[in-house]
Amino acid sequence: MGFFDPQVCEVSKMRISLFLSSTILCCVLLCPALQAQETAKPLFGDEKEELINPARDVSLLISRGKYQEAIELASSELEKNPKNLNLRFLQGVAYTDMDKTQEAKEIFEQLIREFPEVSEPYNNLAVIYAAEGNRGRAKELLERAIANNNRSVTAYSNLGDIYVAEAAEMYAKALKLSPKNSILQKKAETLGSLK
């Protein structure tokens, strides 16, 4: 028998094939059991599903466009735990998505007072102010967010968007004064492509 024995290779192939078959069979048999376990109803007591993670549920409602339901669920859960940062933040997001910016502003402002180290309320409040045309306030909020958490990618990105908008405005003004200036035109075009 040499280094390469065809019979040994056939046995190895059969073992690998058997292993793969048994692995697939286990997955086929176990997956339905795991799924049934996830949807199983309790034998005793209330049949309603228990809210294990209300913030996840509120977020899911928001992603489905069910903002009022999200606000109601968040409010209900906040009665039990009024300091829950995630639920309060998501409530503000839902108000923003419903164009109820005053309610959203109040929530984000309160979160900033209570949790100044968390950058997300700054970001969301800045987006509201920027949408209202108040880039100065938006910039101030984003700079505070970065000062409190210099690892916030979103804050840097949003602040960059504000700078781009301001730069585009300045180049537009400069082009009004010098419409044939090719350097200004290229810069304005480049900024325009970033929007």
Secondary structure, DSSP 8 states (H G I E B T S, - for coil): --S--HHHHHHHHHHHHHHHHHHHHHHHHHHHHHHHHHH---SSS--S---S-HHHHHHHHHHTT-HHHHHHHHHHHHHH-TT-HHHHHHHHHHHHHTT-HHHHHHHHHHHHHH-TT-SHHHHHHHHHHHHTT-HHHHHHHHHHHHHH-TT-HHHHHHHHHHHHHHHHHHHHHHHHH-TT-HHHHHHHHHHHHH-
